[in-house]
Amino acid sequence: MVDSWVNSAERIGADLHVELAGPGGRRAALIRALRGAVRDGRLAPGTRLPPYRSLAADLGVARNTVADAYAELVAEGWLTARQGSGTRVAERALPPRPAGDPPAPAPPRARGPLHDLRQGTPDASGFPRAAWLASYRRALQGAPTEVFGPGDPAGRRELREALAEYLARARGVRCDPGRIVVCSGFGHALRLLFEGRVLRGPLAVEAYGLPFHRELLTGAGVRTVPLALDGDGARVDGLTRERGVLLTPAHQFPTGGPLHAARRAAVIDWARARDAVIVEDDYDGEFRYDRRPVGAVQGLDPERVILVGSVSKSLSPAVRLGWMVLPERYVGGVLAAKGEREAWASVLDQLCLADFVARGSYDRHVRRMRQRYRGRRDRLVAALARRAPHIEVTGVAAGLHAVLRLPPGTEAATVERAGRLGVALDGLAAFRRPRDPGPAAPDGLVVGYATPSEHAFTAALEALCAALPAA
């Protein structure tokens, strides 16, 4: 009977760490410990204390000891007690400040830019909270018990099956669930492939790309060779004896535009002839506006292409889920690099995304955001035509950013002037590969139009136009 009561008390109480020490009995020690915890700020105003029966069971003291201690502290004003609300630290029971000391300064608040026009981030206000919550509830309620154990490094079968169907239908990918490995994003995929020594250099890369990816490859000891770019994408005719090539064929980052069909075929021919591999970054594949959908290069030869995708732009970078669609010969190596247990991607989030994709919620969200981003793109182009017609806008047929071509020698000053006006954006030069032997880089800006909320977008455009150089 006693054991039953103790177990019941433990179930209903929250944990509270107090040490009963010092002179006097248990009641005096508990009063002293609670008073000290409130005084030094460990128990903040409004904190709910455990029921006296629960705390008594935890401390191994009589219930009356805790009840009497609570009552005395309520009488002194340290605690409050109300029917149905429990016992809480009084709102006025703040840690006292020594006499003569000035008030402690408030911690500095980190202030971001007034207008964030940096690339790479979707509109956070567009996250489909209701649909995501519904999928999470269904996934959690239907999850088998083994879900709550160590995760399979390949990823949950439910998600890999949903992705195989979606990628085949929407991106023209040829795969089965056994060739999909779940990861936490493109950067994680690169780490697994190159730090895990699944692939080795030298690796051809596009002359423009994310500095983070370059740094990651350099850190893995991979020698990279730049590929020039033109209006048809990467100049794959420059490929020679490299072991692989990293491409953004759906929408070259950041200059824009898809890889031309002839070059898609040419890079496949090169990979077959050299026994090389193509790493396809399928970012922005879902967001196209003025052109027909462009399928993944992987569909041309699944044994020569590693396709990597994620939901960082289509949903949110906070979800931290991505995937690799691998040629069969690389699956074992990637799983070995990942380890015996899933250490990166939440298994519950995987189940949620599987439900979200399988029920069509992902398709509906992408279509809704595609319409929103197209409207943003159109407003950007119209504002520039009206306020800065001398500025050429490129790379806007797809994706979440545009490239603004600037007069020679004006890029650095424009970025600085934008910063003074509260506008965060990137110069085109920041994405050029260092020591690229190609022609001189044109001046330009990479302007992300997805990040600002709808109500802030007009002001962001006005501030951007004010920062641009005059004709």
C-alpha positions as CSV (number, residue, x, y, z in Angstrom):
1,M,0.0,0.0,0.0
2,V,2.9,2.3,0.8
3,D,4.7,1.5,-2.4
4,S,1.5,2.3,-4.3
5,W,1.2,5.7,-2.7
6,V,4.8,6.6,-3.4
7,N,4.5,5.6,-7.1
8,S,1.3,7.7,-7.4
9,A,3.1,10.7,-5.8
10,E,6.0,10.3,-8.2
11,R,3.7,10.3,-11.1
12,I,1.9,13.5,-10.3
13,G,4.9,15.6,-9.3
14,A,7.6,17.6,-11.1
15,D,11.2,17.3,-10.1
16,L,12.7,19.9,-7.8
17,H,16.3,19.8,-6.6
18,V,16.7,21.0,-3.0
19,E,19.3,20.0,-0.4
20,L,18.3,19.7,3.2
21,A,21.4,20.8,5.1
22,G,22.4,23.0,8.0
23,P,21.1,23.4,11.6
24,G,17.6,22.6,12.7
25,G,15.1,19.9,11.7
26,R,13.9,18.9,8.2
27,R,11.2,21.6,8.2
28,A,13.7,24.4,8.9
29,A,16.1,23.0,6.3
30,L,13.5,22.8,3.6
31,I,12.3,26.4,4.4
32,R,15.9,27.6,4.2
33,A,16.5,25.8,0.9
34,L,13.4,27.0,-0.8
35,R,13.9,30.6,0.4
36,G,17.5,30.5,-0.9
37,A,16.5,29.1,-4.3
38,V,14.0,32.0,-4.7
39,R,16.5,34.6,-3.5
40,D,19.3,33.5,-5.9
41,G,16.9,33.2,-8.8
42,R,17.0,29.4,-9.3
43,L,13.2,29.5,-8.8
44,A,11.9,32.3,-10.9
45,P,8.6,34.2,-10.1
46,G,5.6,32.2,-11.2
47,T,7.4,28.8,-11.1
48,R,5.0,26.1,-10.0
49,L,6.3,23.9,-7.1
50,P,5.6,20.2,-6.9
51,P,2.6,19.1,-4.8
52,Y,3.7,18.6,-1.2
53,R,3.0,14.9,-1.3
54,S,5.2,14.5,-4.4
55,L,8.1,16.5,-2.9
56,A,7.7,14.7,0.4
57,A,8.1,11.3,-1.5
58,D,11.2,12.6,-3.3
59,L,12.9,14.0,-0.2
60,G,11.9,11.1,2.1
61,V,10.2,13.3,4.6
62,A,6.7,13.5,6.1
63,R,4.0,15.1,4.1
64,N,3.2,17.5,7.0
65,T,6.9,18.7,6.9
66,V,6.5,19.9,3.3
67,A,3.0,21.2,3.9
68,D,4.1,23.3,6.9
69,A,7.1,24.6,5.0
70,Y,4.9,25.7,2.1
71,A,2.5,27.4,4.5
72,E,5.2,29.3,6.3
73,L,6.7,30.6,3.0
74,V,3.2,31.6,1.8
75,A,2.7,33.6,5.0
76,E,6.1,35.3,4.5
77,G,5.2,36.2,0.9
78,W,7.7,34.0,-0.8
79,L,5.1,31.7,-2.3
80,T,1.4,31.9,-3.3
81,A,-1.2,29.1,-3.1
82,R,-4.5,29.1,-4.9
83,Q,-7.1,26.3,-5.2
84,G,-6.6,24.6,-8.6
85,S,-3.4,26.5,-9.4
86,G,-1.0,24.9,-6.9
87,T,1.8,26.5,-5.0
88,R,4.0,29.0,-7.0
89,V,6.8,31.4,-6.4
90,A,5.3,34.8,-5.7
91,E,5.6,37.3,-8.6
92,R,7.1,39.9,-6.2
93,A,9.7,37.5,-4.8
94,L,12.6,38.8,-6.9
95,P,16.2,38.3,-5.8
96,P,17.2,41.5,-3.9
97,R,19.9,43.8,-5.2
98,P,22.6,44.9,-2.8
99,A,22.1,48.5,-1.5
100,G,23.7,51.1,-3.6
101,D,24.2,48.8,-6.7
102,P,22.8,50.2,-9.9
103,P,20.2,48.1,-11.8
104,A,21.7,45.4,-13.8
105,P,21.8,46.4,-17.5
106,A,19.5,44.5,-19.8
107,P,21.3,42.0,-22.0
108,P,22.0,43.5,-25.5
109,R,19.5,42.5,-28.1
110,A,20.9,41.3,-31.4
111,R,19.3,43.3,-34.1
112,G,19.0,41.9,-37.6
113,P,18.7,43.9,-40.8
114,L,15.5,45.8,-41.4
115,H,15.1,44.1,-44.8
116,D,16.6,40.6,-45.3
117,L,17.1,40.0,-49.1
118,R,19.8,37.4,-48.7
119,Q,19.3,34.2,-50.8
120,G,18.6,30.7,-49.5
121,T,15.8,31.2,-47.0
122,P,12.1,30.7,-47.7
123,D,9.3,32.8,-46.2
124,A,9.1,31.5,-42.7
125,S,5.5,32.7,-42.4
126,G,4.5,30.3,-45.1
127,F,5.3,27.2,-43.2
128,P,2.2,25.0,-43.3
129,R,1.7,24.7,-39.5
130,A,-1.8,23.2,-39.5
131,A,-1.0,20.5,-42.2
132,W,2.3,19.7,-40.6
133,L,0.8,19.3,-37.2
134,A,-1.9,17.0,-38.6
135,S,0.7,14.8,-40.2
136,Y,2.8,14.8,-37.0
137,R,-0.2,13.6,-35.0
138,R,-1.1,10.9,-37.5
139,A,2.5,9.8,-37.7
140,L,2.9,9.7,-33.9
141,Q,-0.4,7.9,-33.3
142,G,0.4,5.3,-35.9
143,A,4.1,4.8,-35.1
144,P,5.1,1.3,-34.2
145,T,6.9,0.9,-30.9
146,E,10.3,0.2,-32.6
147,V,10.2,3.8,-33.9
148,F,11.3,4.9,-30.5
149,G,14.5,2.9,-30.5
150,P,17.7,3.5,-32.5
151,G,17.0,4.7,-36.0
152,D,18.0,3.0,-39.3
153,P,20.8,5.0,-40.9
154,A,19.2,4.5,-44.3
155,G,16.1,6.4,-43.0
156,R,12.5,5.2,-42.3
157,R,11.1,3.0,-45.0
158,E,7.9,5.0,-44.9
159,L,9.8,8.2,-45.9
160,R,11.9,6.5,-48.5
161,E,8.9,5.0,-50.2
162,A,7.1,8.4,-50.2
163,L,10.1,10.1,-51.6
164,A,10.6,7.5,-54.3
165,E,7.1,8.0,-55.6
166,Y,7.3,11.8,-55.3
167,L,10.7,12.2,-57.0
168,A,9.7,9.9,-59.8
169,R,6.5,11.8,-60.4
170,A,7.7,15.4,-59.9
171,R,11.4,15.3,-60.8
172,G,11.7,12.4,-63.3
173,V,14.0,10.5,-60.9
174,R,14.4,6.7,-61.5
175,C,14.9,5.0,-58.2
176,D,13.5,2.6,-55.6
177,P,13.5,3.1,-51.8
178,G,16.5,0.9,-51.4
179,R,18.7,3.5,-53.1
180,I,17.5,6.4,-51.0
181,V,19.5,7.4,-47.9
182,V,18.0,10.1,-45.6
183,C,20.3,12.9,-44.5
184,S,19.9,16.3,-42.8
185,G,20.6,18.4,-45.9
186,F,23.0,19.0,-48.8
187,G,25.9,19.9,-46.5
188,H,25.5,16.6,-44.6
189,A,25.4,14.7,-47.9
190,L,28.7,16.2,-49.0
191,R,30.2,15.3,-45.6
192,L,29.1,11.7,-45.9
193,L,30.3,11.4,-49.5
194,F,33.7,13.1,-49.2
195,E,34.7,13.1,-45.5
196,G,33.5,9.5,-45.5
197,R,35.7,8.8,-48.5
198,V,32.9,7.3,-50.5
199,L,34.0,9.7,-53.3
200,R,37.4,11.2,-53.9
201,G,38.7,14.1,-55.9
202,P,39.7,15.8,-58.0
203,L,36.1,17.1,-58.4
204,A,35.0,19.6,-61.0
205,V,32.7,22.4,-59.6
206,E,30.9,25.3,-61.2
207,A,32.8,28.6,-61.1
208,Y,30.0,30.1,-58.9
209,G,28.5,28.3,-55.9
210,L,28.0,28.5,-52.2
211,P,31.2,29.3,-50.2
212,F,30.1,26.9,-47.5
213,H,30.2,24.0,-49.9
214,R,33.7,25.0,-51.1
215,E,34.9,25.2,-47.5
216,L,33.4,21.8,-46.7
217,L,35.1,20.2,-49.7
218,T,38.4,21.9,-48.9
219,G,38.2,20.6,-45.3
220,A,37.7,17.1,-46.6
221,G,40.9,17.4,-48.6
222,V,39.1,17.4,-52.0
223,R,40.9,19.2,-54.9
224,T,38.4,21.1,-56.9
225,V,38.6,22.3,-60.5
226,P,36.4,25.2,-61.7
227,L,34.0,24.9,-64.7
228,A,33.2,28.1,-66.6
229,L,29.6,29.2,-66.9
230,D,27.6,30.8,-69.7
231,G,23.9,31.2,-70.7
232,D,23.5,27.4,-71.1
233,G,24.9,26.5,-67.7
234,A,28.2,24.8,-66.8
235,R,30.7,24.4,-69.7
236,V,30.9,20.6,-69.3
237,D,33.1,20.4,-72.3
238,G,35.9,21.6,-69.9
239,L,35.7,18.2,-68.1
240,T,38.8,16.1,-68.5
241,R,40.4,13.7,-66.0
242,E,38.3,14.5,-62.9
243,R,36.7,11.7,-60.9
244,G,33.4,13.6,-60.6
245,V,31.5,16.8,-61.1
246,L,29.2,18.8,-58.8
247,L,26.4,20.5,-60.7
248,T,23.2,22.5,-60.1
249,P,21.5,21.6,-63.4
250,A,17.9,22.6,-62.5
251,H,18.8,26.2,-61.7
252,Q,22.5,27.1,-61.6
253,F,23.4,28.7,-58.3
254,P,23.5,31.6,-58.2
255,T,23.6,32.9,-61.8
256,G,20.3,31.1,-62.8
257,G,19.2,29.1,-65.7
258,P,19.0,25.3,-66.3
259,L,21.8,23.2,-67.8
260,H,21.1,22.9,-71.6
261,A,19.8,19.5,-72.8
262,A,22.8,18.9,-75.0
263,R,25.1,19.5,-72.0
264,R,23.1,17.1,-69.9
265,A,23.6,14.4,-72.4
266,A,27.3,15.4,-72.8
267,V,28.0,15.2,-69.1
268,I,26.4,11.7,-68.9
269,D,28.6,10.6,-71.8
270,W,31.7,11.9,-70.1
271,A,30.8,10.1,-66.8
272,R,30.3,6.8,-68.6
273,A,33.6,7.2,-70.6
274,R,35.6,8.2,-67.5
275,D,33.8,5.9,-65.0
276,A,33.1,9.1,-63.1
277,V,30.2,10.3,-61.0
278,I,27.9,13.4,-61.2
279,V,26.7,14.9,-57.9
280,E,23.4,16.7,-58.7
281,D,22.3,19.4,-56.3
282,D,18.6,19.5,-57.0
283,Y,17.9,22.7,-55.1
284,D,15.0,24.9,-56.3
285,G,13.8,22.1,-58.6
286,E,10.2,22.7,-57.5
287,F,10.1,26.5,-58.1
288,R,9.8,27.4,-61.8
289,Y,7.7,30.1,-63.2
290,D,8.2,31.0,-66.9
291,R,9.5,27.7,-68.3
292,R,8.6,24.1,-68.6
293,P,9.6,21.8,-65.8
294,V,13.2,20.6,-66.0
295,G,13.6,17.0,-64.8
296,A,16.6,15.7,-62.9
297,V,19.8,14.7,-64.7
298,Q,19.6,11.5,-62.6
299,G,16.8,10.2,-64.8
300,L,19.3,9.9,-67.7
301,D,21.5,7.5,-65.9
302,P,20.8,6.4,-62.3
303,E,24.1,4.5,-62.1
304,R,26.2,7.6,-62.9
305,V,24.4,10.3,-60.9
306,I,24.0,10.9,-57.1
307,L,20.9,13.2,-56.7
308,V,20.8,15.2,-53.5
309,G,17.7,17.1,-52.4
310,S,16.2,18.6,-49.2
311,V,13.2,20.5,-47.9
312,S,15.3,23.5,-46.7
313,K,13.8,25.8,-49.3
314,S,10.5,24.1,-50.1
315,L,9.5,23.8,-46.4
316,S,12.0,25.2,-43.9
317,P,15.7,24.7,-43.0
318,A,14.4,24.1,-39.5
319,V,13.1,20.6,-40.6
320,R,16.6,19.5,-41.3
321,L,15.7,16.6,-43.7
322,G,17.2,15.7,-47.0
323,W,17.9,12.7,-49.2
324,M,20.4,11.1,-51.4
325,V,19.4,9.0,-54.4
326,L,22.4,6.8,-55.0
327,P,23.7,4.4,-57.6
328,E,23.6,0.9,-56.1
329,R,27.4,0.7,-55.7
330,Y,27.5,3.7,-53.3
331,V,24.7,2.7,-51.0
332,G,26.9,0.5,-48.7
333,G,29.7,3.1,-48.5
334,V,27.3,5.9,-47.5
335,L,25.6,3.8,-44.9
336,A,29.0,2.8,-43.4
337,A,30.0,6.5,-43.3
338,K,26.7,7.4,-41.6
339,G,27.1,4.7,-38.9
340,E,25.0,2.0,-37.4
341,R,22.4,4.3,-35.9
342,E,20.7,7.4,-37.1
343,A,22.5,10.3,-35.5
344,W,21.2,13.3,-37.5
345,A,17.7,13.2,-38.8
346,S,14.8,12.8,-36.3
347,V,12.9,9.6,-36.9
348,L,9.6,11.2,-35.8
349,D,10.2,14.1,-38.3
350,Q,10.9,11.5,-41.0
351,L,7.5,9.8,-40.3
352,C,5.8,13.2,-40.3
353,L,7.4,14.1,-43.7
354,A,6.4,10.7,-45.1
355,D,2.8,11.4,-44.2
356,F,3.0,14.9,-45.4
357,V,4.3,13.8,-48.8
358,A,2.0,10.7,-49.2
359,R,-1.2,12.6,-48.5
360,G,-0.4,15.3,-51.1
361,S,0.2,18.1,-48.5
362,Y,3.7,18.6,-49.8
363,D,2.4,19.1,-53.4
364,R,-0.3,21.6,-52.2
365,H,2.3,23.5,-50.2
366,V,4.7,23.7,-53.0
367,R,2.1,25.0,-55.5
368,R,0.9,27.6,-53.0
369,M,4.4,28.8,-52.3
370,R,5.3,28.8,-56.0
371,Q,2.4,31.2,-56.6
372,R,3.5,33.4,-53.8
373,Y,7.1,33.5,-54.9
374,R,6.2,34.1,-58.5
375,G,4.2,37.2,-57.3
376,R,7.3,38.3,-55.3
377,R,9.5,37.9,-58.4
378,D,7.0,39.9,-60.5
379,R,6.9,42.7,-58.0
380,L,10.7,42.8,-57.9
381,V,11.0,43.0,-61.7
382,A,8.3,45.6,-61.9
383,A,9.9,47.8,-59.2
384,L,13.3,47.7,-60.9
385,A,11.7,48.5,-64.3
386,R,10.1,51.5,-62.7
387,R,12.9,52.7,-60.4
388,A,16.1,51.4,-62.0
389,P,15.5,50.5,-65.7
390,H,19.2,50.5,-66.3
391,I,19.7,47.5,-64.1
392,E,19.4,44.1,-65.9
393,V,17.6,41.3,-64.0
394,T,18.6,37.7,-64.8
395,G,18.0,34.2,-63.4
396,V,14.4,34.8,-62.6
397,A,12.6,32.0,-64.5
398,A,12.9,29.8,-61.4
399,G,14.2,29.7,-57.9
400,L,14.0,32.1,-55.0
401,H,16.5,34.8,-56.0
402,A,17.4,37.1,-58.8
403,V,20.8,38.4,-60.1
404,L,21.0,42.1,-60.7
405,R,23.8,43.1,-63.1
406,L,25.5,46.3,-62.0
407,P,27.8,48.8,-63.8
408,P,31.4,47.8,-63.6
409,G,33.1,48.7,-60.4
410,T,30.0,49.4,-58.4
411,E,29.3,46.1,-56.6
412,A,31.1,46.7,-53.3
413,A,29.8,50.2,-52.9
414,T,26.3,49.1,-53.6
415,V,26.4,46.3,-51.0
416,E,27.8,48.8,-48.4
417,R,25.2,51.4,-49.3
418,A,22.4,48.8,-49.0
419,G,23.7,47.9,-45.5
420,R,23.5,51.5,-44.4
421,L,19.8,51.5,-45.5
422,G,19.1,48.3,-43.5
423,V,19.1,45.9,-46.5
424,A,21.0,42.6,-46.2
425,L,22.0,41.1,-49.5
426,D,25.0,39.5,-51.2
427,G,27.3,40.7,-53.9
428,L,27.8,38.3,-56.8
429,A,31.6,38.1,-56.2
430,A,31.0,36.4,-52.8
431,F,29.9,33.2,-54.7
432,R,32.8,33.1,-57.3
433,R,35.3,30.4,-56.7
434,P,38.6,32.0,-55.5
435,R,41.5,31.9,-58.0
436,D,39.1,31.1,-60.9
437,P,41.2,31.5,-64.0
438,G,38.2,32.5,-66.1
439,P,37.3,36.0,-67.4
440,A,36.8,38.9,-65.0
441,A,33.7,38.5,-62.9
442,P,30.8,40.9,-63.7
443,D,29.5,43.1,-60.9
444,G,26.2,42.1,-59.6
445,L,23.9,41.5,-56.6
446,V,22.2,38.2,-55.5
447,V,18.8,39.3,-54.3
448,G,16.6,36.8,-52.4
449,Y,12.9,37.7,-52.7
450,A,11.5,34.8,-50.5
451,T,12.6,35.8,-47.0
452,P,10.6,39.0,-46.2
453,S,7.1,38.6,-45.0
454,E,4.3,39.8,-47.3
455,H,3.6,42.9,-45.4
456,A,7.3,43.9,-45.4
457,F,8.1,43.2,-49.0
458,T,7.1,46.5,-50.5
459,A,9.3,48.4,-48.0
460,A,12.2,46.0,-48.8
461,L,11.9,46.7,-52.5
462,E,11.9,50.5,-51.9
463,A,15.0,50.2,-49.8
464,L,16.7,48.0,-52.4
465,C,16.0,50.4,-55.2
466,A,17.3,53.3,-53.1
467,A,20.6,51.5,-52.7
468,L,21.2,50.9,-56.5
469,P,23.6,53.0,-58.4
470,A,22.2,55.7,-60.7
471,A,22.2,55.3,-64.4
